[in-house]
Amino acid sequence: MTDAAPLTEEPEAARGWFDRLIAWGRPYARPLHWIWMALILGYVGWKLTDLGWRDVLTRLPVSPWFYIVYAVSFMLLPLTEQRIFRMIWGKPVPLGPVLRKRALNAVVIGYSGDAWFFVWASATLGIPTRRAIAGLKDSSILSGMGATLTTLLLVAALIGLGQQGLVDRIIGGQTALFVGLALAALAVAVLAVLFRRAVFWIDGARAIRIFAIHLARAWAVLALQVVQWWVVLPMVPMETWLLFVTAQAVINQLPFVPNREILYLAVSLELVGGSGVDAATLSALMVATALVKQLANLFTLAITGFGGNDGVMVREHTGQEADRPT
């Protein structure tokens, strides 16, 4: 299937269910988001109090390379998504919207940035509604396949290194359940490949190229995360960093979770205790990592115009219909 054979348009129906979904969830989204954040931050505060706030805060990283490496890592996703969505839609996508999509997904809730980006692409680029939805769906499926494969390989690497105990710490001893879910995910991926014409709007060749980009980016981001930590604590064994990036990869698989970085901070502080490294030093590194990520995402939202009425209803600001072609 190629761009020459677009989906049959049902603009009003497609736009109608999306708007109804947004309207239904809006009254509950904000309270649930803040309750979740309060619980996670409360746990983080309790762990830091147990470790000693002074010890943690006096050991925050000062190496400029810690921040430089993160800046490179931060830009990988929007730069690769610019390329991906140009491949899917055949139109150039500005950097600002993909940056904002990234920040919304990270700070608010998983896929909130995708929802905003869908409406933005329909209204601003003039991409028909179903074509915009299909493009985002294809990219999300391929990204998820790459992330799942990456997570499975990381878990397999830990087990291969004889670190079954570390794997049990990450997944709570539910190895059989995790393996079952992983096999189910792989089965879904195989079915998606076998029935790709029914699953994907884009053709097979583009799907393979986009999957390769998602997979390469996933490994590059994890590698840069290890480098970011290593420049601060080069004496820490690689197995320890593998433990933390694997935990991060597992948490990133959780859909619709508000601010997964804060959840990861809570999990990483729990993992610090049995790592064999000074707890206060390693905790300070994890706190600094989470803080830098939160500030980067909040700054991105600020410079891309995040505001109360500017969230997802881009159509109201542009005055354009989502299905109007360029």
N, C-alpha and C positions, 0 to 999 in steps of 0.2 A: 504494500500500500504506500503511496507517495503523496506529495503535496498536490499532485494533479487530480487526486480523487478525494476531495475533502468530505468530511461528514455532512450529512443532511442537516441543515440548520433547523433548530426548534428554539429560537431565541427566547421567546416569552416563557415557555415551559421551563427551560433550563435556568433562566434567570429567576423564575418564580420560586422553584424549590430552594435555590441558594438563599434568596432573601428571606424565605420563611424559616430556614434553618438558623440564619443569623438572628432573626427577630426572636425565635424561641429561646435561643441560648443566651442572649444578651443579659437578661435580668439575673442569671445565675453565674455568669462567667466571672465577674469581678469579685463577688463575695467568696466564691470557692477558691479563686486565685489567691486572695489575701489570707484566707484560712490556711491553705497549703503552705504559703510562704512563711507564715507565723510559726507553724509547726516545725518546719525544716530549720529556720533561723534559730528557733528556740533550742533545738537539739545541737546545732553548731555552737551556739553560745555556751551551752552546758559543757560540751567537750572541751572548748577552749578554756573555760573556767577551771576545769579539771586539770588541764595541762599547765595553766598559768598564763594569763594574758600578757604579763610583762615579758616572760621568756619568749613568747611567740612574737610579740610586736618588735622586740629588739633584734630579732633574727630575720626580718624581712629581707629579701634579696636586694642588693645594691648594684649588681653587675648590669651595665647597660645592655649587654647581650641578651639578658633575660627578656627585656622589653622589645628589642629589635627582632629577635626570633619570633616572638608572638605577633608582631606587626606583619611579618611575612606570612605566617600561618593564617592570620585573620583574613588576609586578602585573597587567599587561595580559592575559597568558596565563591565569592562574588565574581572573580575573574573567570573561573571555569564555567560558572552558570551563565555569564554573558555569552560565552562561546556555545554552550549547550542550547540555550533558547534561540540563538540565531540559527543553529542547525535545525531546530524543530520548526520554528515559525517562518524562517526565511527573512527575518527583519532584525536590524541591529537593536539591541537593548541597552539603554544607558546604564552606567555603573550605579548611579544613585538608587534606583528602585531595587536592584538585586542586593545592594548593601542593606537596604531597609527590610527587605524580605528576610535576610539572614538575622538581623537584629530582633525583629518581631518573633521569629521562631525561637530564638534563644531566651529572650527576656519575658515574653508574655506566655505563650503556650505553643507546643508543637503544632505546626501546620497553620497557625494564625497568620504567619508571614505569607504562606502560599495562598491563603484566602484573599489577603490584601493584594497580592501580586496578580492574581487572576483578574480581579476587578480593574486594577490599574492597566493591565495589558489589554483588556477588552476596550476600555474607555480611551486610553491614550494612544495605543498603537493601532486601534481600529481592528483588532483581531476578533472575528466572530466568537460568540460565547462558547459554543461547543468545541470549537477548535482550540480556544484558550484552555478550557478544562482538559481536553484530551492531551495537550502538550504538557501541562503540569502533571497530569496523571502518569504519563509515560516516564517523565523525568523522575518522579517520586518513586515509581516502581523500580526503575533501574538503579536509582540511588540506594533504595532499600536492599536490593539484591547484593550490591557491592558492599554495603555496610554489614549485612548478615554474613557474607563470605569472610570478610575481614575479621569479624568477631569470632567466628568458628576457628579460623586459622590461629588467632591469638590464644584462644583457649587450648587448642591442640598443641601449640608451642609450649605453653606452661606445663601441660601434662607430659609432653615429650622430654622436657627438662627435669622430670621427676618432681614437679611442684603440684601434685594433686591436692595437697593441703591448702595451697594458695587458691586453687580453683574452688575448693569447697568454701573458703572464706568469702569469695566474690559472690557465689551463687547460693550461699546459705546451705551447703551440703546437698542441694537438690540436683545432683549431677544427672540422674536418670531423667528427671523432668526437663532439664535444660537440653539434654541430648535429644529427647523426644520432640521438643519444640523446634530445635535446630533442624532435625530431619524433616519435620513438617514444613518448615520454611524452605528447605531445599526442594522438597517435592512440589511446592507451589511454584518455585522458580523454574523447575523443569517443565511443569505444565504450561507456565507462561511462555516458555520458549517453543514448546510443541504447538501451542495454539496461539502463536504470536499475532496472527492476522486478526484474531478475535479480541486479543488483549490490547495490542498496541495500535495506535493510530499511525505512528511513523513506520517506515519500512525497516526490514531486518538489518540492512547494512548500517543505517544511521543508529539503530538501537544498539548494535555491537560497539560502534564508536563511542556513543554516549555512555554506555556501561563501562567501557575502558577508561573514560575520563573520570567517572565517579569513583571507580576502584582505585585508580592511580592517586586521585586526590585524597581518598580516605587514608591510604598508606602514607602519603606525604605529610598529612596533618598529624598523624600519630608519630611519625618520625621526628617532625619538628617539635612536637610536645616533649618527647624524650630529650631532644637537644636543649630545649628551653630549661628543663630541670637540670640536665647534666652540667650546663655552664655554671650553675650555682653550686651544685653538690657533685663534683666529678668522682668522689670516692664511693658513691653509692653503687652497689652491684647492679648489673643490667637486669637481673631477675626481678629486682624490686621495681624498677621502672616498668618492666613488662607487666607486673602485677597491677600497677596503677593505670596504665593505658588500657589493659584488658577490662578493668572495672569501668573505665570511662566508655569503652566501646559497648559494653553490656547495657549501661544506663542509657546510652544514646539510642538503643533499640526500643526504648519505651515510648509509645506514642501518646500524644495529648497530655504530656506531663508539663506543668508550669515550671519554667526556669530549671532545666535539667542540670545546669552548672552548679546551682546551689545544692541540689540533691547530691551531685557528685562530690561536692565539698564535704557534706555530711558523711558519705560513705568513705571517702579517702581518710578523714580523721579517725574513722573506726578502724581502718586498715593500718594506720600508722603504728599502733601499739605493738603488733607482732612483726614489724618489718626488720628489726635488728638495727635500725638507725635511730639516732637521737630524736626523740618524739617531738620536742619543741622545735627543733630545726626543720624537720620534715613537715610539721604542721604549719609552720610559718610559710614554707614554700607553697603548700597547698592553698593557704589563705590568700597569699599574694597572687597565685594563678587565678583563683576565682575572682578576686577583686579587679585584676586587670581586665579580665573578660567582661565583667559586669560594666565597668566604666567604659570600655570600648563600645559595647553594644548600646549603652545609654547615650553616649556621645553621638553614635551613628543615628539613633532615633532623633536626636535633637537637630542634627544638621540636615537630616532628610525631611524635616517638617512634621515630626510626630506631634499630634495634638488631639484634643477631644473629639472634634468633628472630622478629623482627617484620617481616621483609621482605615476602614474598609470601604466606605461609600464614596469612592473616587468619582463615580459618575456624577454625584451632586456638585462636585467642584469643577468638573470639566464641562458639564452641560452637554456631553456627548452620549449617544446610545452605545451600549456595549457591542452591538452587532453591526455597527456602521463600519464598512470597510474604508480603507484609505483610498 
